[in-house]
Amino acid sequence: MKLKVLGCYGTELADYHATSFLIDNSLLVDAGTITSILAINDLIKIKNILISHLHFDHIKGIPFLTDVVFGRIKEPINIVGIKEVIDGLRNHLLNNIIWPDFTVIPPAVIKLRVIEEGRFEQVGDFEVKAIRVNHTIPTTGFIIKKKDTAILYSSDTKETEDIWTEAKKTPNLKAVIIETSFPNDSQKLADISGHLTPEGLKKELSKIDSLNAPICIYHLKSQYDLKLLKKEINTIKNRKIIFLEDGKEYKF
């Protein structure tokens, strides 16, 4: 699996982009950043988009994508998520007020698809399992499989359980992509906003001690001291820690 980081930060500033990962050129995981990074020839290769939750930094790329690919693709792009997410996109974003409903404007360029939690469903070339995590609104992480490789994406979460239970049951798990947003001295803010600090991350990783997959960190809040955040995360021992970077590609 080839993962290209379009954006991996918890906010957007000049050199930091909101969350979006492109897998094998066709599957997008969250949609915080799309058209500001990819050329048209790359955009028209996207076939499916997994949306973990409705917070703006995870969906804001969708409107511009629909505008750019309109009239350039033969089949609609599937936007995939649990019912609460799909209903929210329909009612609050693609509602002909905030943005036109590109699911019905002919030719339709997107199609909304609901998937069930807790079971693998085929999404293009991938098998995807949506698993509820603990954020401030309905949110799922995903386990994504292709052939003999699986990766885990936590999405935005504070202390949670189900996704780690599923992780331990998943063979050939090659990477754990997990958020950490705030430094340790902002624990109260992290709790209120449904995010992890380095100390919270350490507790979550203790739940998957048996797994030796690399731990890939995303969603650092770039308005904070990133050197401090990384220093606090690096106090976690006996783990291979990778700080994901905008624009880089990783192979798992």
Rosetta blueprint (number, residue, H / E / L):
1 M L
2 K E
3 L E
4 K E
5 V E
6 L E
7 G E
8 C L
9 Y E
10 G L
11 T L
12 E L
13 L E
14 A L
15 D L
16 Y E
17 H L
18 A E
19 T L
20 S E
21 F E
22 L E
23 I E
24 D L
25 N L
26 S L
27 L E
28 L E
29 V E
30 D L
31 A L
32 G L
33 T L
34 I L
35 T L
36 S L
37 I L
38 L L
39 A L
40 I H
41 N H
42 D H
43 L H
44 I L
45 K L
46 I L
47 K L
48 N E
49 I E
50 L E
51 I L
52 S L
53 H L
54 L L
55 H L
56 F H
57 D H
58 H H
59 I L
60 K L
61 G H
62 I H
63 P H
64 F H
65 L H
66 T H
67 D H
68 V H
69 V H
70 F L
71 G L
72 R L
73 I L
74 K L
75 E L
76 P L
77 I E
78 N E
79 I E
80 V E
81 G E
82 I L
83 K H
84 E H
85 V H
86 I H
87 D H
88 G H
89 L H
90 R H
91 N H
92 H H
93 L L
94 L L
95 N L
96 N L
97 I L
98 I L
99 W L
100 P L
101 D L
102 F L
103 T L
104 V L
105 I L
106 P L
107 P L
108 A L
109 V L
110 I E
111 K E
112 L E
113 R E
114 V E
115 I L
116 E L
117 E E
118 G L
119 R L
120 F E
121 E E
122 Q E
123 V E
124 G L
125 D L
126 F E
127 E E
128 V E
129 K E
130 A E
131 I E
132 R E
133 V L
134 N L
135 H L
136 T L
137 I L
138 P L
139 T L
140 T E
141 G E
142 F E
143 I E
144 I E
145 K E
146 K E
147 K L
148 D L
149 T E
150 A E
151 I E
152 L E
153 Y E
154 S L
155 S L
156 D L
157 T L
158 K L
159 E L
160 T L
161 E L
162 D H
163 I H
164 W H
165 T H
166 E H
167 A H
168 K H
169 K L
170 T L
171 P L
172 N L
173 L E
174 K E
175 A E
176 V E
177 I E
178 I E
179 E E
180 T L
181 S L
182 F L
183 P L
184 N H
185 D H
186 S H
187 Q H
188 K H
189 L H
190 A H
191 D H
192 I H
193 S H
194 G L
195 H L
196 L L
197 T L
198 P H
199 E H
200 G H
201 L H
202 K H
203 K H
204 E H
205 L H
206 S H
207 K H
208 I H
209 D L
210 S L
211 L L
212 N L
213 A L
214 P L
215 I E
216 C E
217 I E
218 Y E
219 H L
220 L E
221 K L
222 S L
223 Q L
224 Y L
225 D L
226 L H
227 K H
228 L H
229 L H
230 K H
231 K H
232 E H
233 I H
234 N L
235 T L
236 I L
237 K L
238 N L
239 R L
240 K L
241 I E
242 I E
243 F E
244 L L
245 E L
246 D L
247 G L
248 K L
249 E E
250 Y E
251 K E
252 F L
